[in-house]
Amino acid sequence: MIEIQIQQFFDRIEGLNLELKPAFGKMNVNQMVCHCADFYSMAKGTKSANEYGKVDSSAIIALAKAGKPAPTPSGFGQTEGEGTATTDLENDKRILKDHILEFSKFPETYEFASHPYFGKISYKRWCGLEMYHLHHHLEQFGV
């Protein structure tokens, strides 16, 4: 099952191109790809937010349930210049796919970093957040 989901995400990522405009938000397609890759880095603890616990997690859940964008953790804002700098789209798509593959191979006992809004969360919750986040941003660009 997981291989099918990964392939579906990869197919959607391959559908991204520089001509696509966002349905919402300010990021361009290349910034979005780097933003999504940064989310995987956050989970691994190789990129940290500037602040933790400043946003009420129930407010984030309510926004998600309402189909509204959640605020980006401080330190991850692409349009503010806080996220990983873009290179070229094909390279950034490859990096994102590498992160997805790496993440899919983590054992259920993997010790993820704390989430800026939700704190220490389970493997299952991180997986759900990763899929929700990636789907949300791919939808942002219509793929």
C-alpha positions in Angstrom: 0.0 0.0 0.0 2.7 2.5 1.0 4.5 1.9 -2.4 1.3 2.9 -4.2 0.9 6.1 -2.2 4.5 7.0 -2.8 4.2 6.4 -6.5 1.0 8.5 -6.6 2.8 11.4 -4.8 5.8 11.0 -7.2 3.5 11.2 -10.2 1.9 14.4 -8.8 5.3 15.9 -8.1 6.4 15.1 -11.7 3.4 17.0 -12.9 4.8 20.3 -11.3 6.2 22.8 -13.7 7.3 26.5 -13.5 4.2 27.7 -15.3 1.8 26.6 -12.5 0.3 29.3 -10.4 -0.9 28.7 -6.8 -4.6 28.5 -6.1 -3.8 30.1 -2.7 -0.8 31.4 -0.8 2.3 33.3 -2.0 4.8 30.6 -2.7 5.8 29.8 -6.3 6.0 26.1 -7.3 9.7 25.8 -6.6 9.4 27.4 -3.2 6.5 25.0 -2.4 8.7 22.0 -3.3 11.5 23.2 -1.0 8.9 24.0 1.7 7.6 20.4 1.6 11.1 19.0 1.7 11.8 21.2 4.7 8.8 19.6 6.5 10.6 16.2 6.2 13.8 17.8 7.5 11.8 19.1 10.5 10.5 15.6 11.3 14.1 14.3 11.2 15.4 17.1 13.3 17.8 18.4 10.7 15.9 21.7 10.4 14.4 23.3 13.4 11.7 26.0 13.9 12.6 29.2 15.6 9.9 28.7 18.2 7.9 25.9 19.7 4.6 25.8 21.5 3.6 29.4 20.5 0.6 28.3 18.4 -2.3 26.4 20.0 -2.4 22.9 18.4 -6.2 22.8 18.6 -6.3 26.0 16.5 -4.2 24.3 13.8 -6.5 21.3 13.8 -9.6 23.5 13.5 -8.0 25.3 10.5 -7.2 22.0 8.8 -10.7 20.7 9.4 -12.1 23.9 7.9 -9.9 23.5 4.8 -7.9 26.6 5.7 -4.2 27.0 5.6 -2.3 26.8 8.9 0.4 29.3 9.8 3.9 28.2 8.8 6.2 27.6 11.7 8.7 30.4 12.2 11.9 29.4 10.4 10.1 27.7 7.5 8.5 30.6 5.7 9.7 30.4 2.0 8.4 33.8 1.0 10.1 35.3 4.1 13.4 33.7 3.1 13.5 31.3 6.0 13.2 28.1 4.1 15.7 26.1 2.1 16.7 28.2 -0.9 15.5 26.9 -4.2 17.8 25.6 -6.9 16.2 24.5 -10.1 12.8 22.8 -10.1 14.0 19.4 -11.3 16.7 19.2 -8.6 14.3 20.4 -5.9 11.7 17.8 -7.0 14.4 15.1 -6.8 15.4 16.2 -3.2 11.7 16.1 -2.2 11.3 12.6 -3.6 14.5 11.5 -1.8 13.1 12.8 1.5 9.8 10.9 0.9 11.6 7.6 0.2 13.9 8.1 3.3 10.8 8.8 5.5 9.0 5.8 4.2 11.8 3.5 5.3 11.9 4.7 8.9 10.9 2.0 11.4 7.9 2.7 13.7 10.4 3.1 16.5 12.1 6.0 14.8 12.6 9.0 17.2 11.2 12.0 15.3 11.9 15.5 16.4 9.3 17.5 18.2 6.8 19.3 16.0 6.6 23.1 16.6 2.8 23.0 17.2 2.1 19.4 18.4 5.3 18.7 20.4 6.4 15.0 20.6 4.1 13.0 18.5 3.9 9.3 17.4 5.3 7.8 14.2 1.7 7.3 13.0 0.9 11.0 13.6 4.0 12.2 11.8 3.2 10.0 8.8 -0.4 11.4 8.7 0.9 15.0 9.0 3.5 14.4 6.2 0.9 13.0 3.8 -1.7 15.7 4.7 0.9 18.5 4.3 2.2 17.2 0.9 -1.3 16.6 -0.4 -2.3 20.1 0.7 0.6 21.8 -1.2 0.3 19.7 -4.3 -3.4 20.7 -4.5 -2.2 24.3 -4.1 -0.7 23.9 -7.6 -3.5 21.7 -9.0 -1.6 18.4 -9.2 
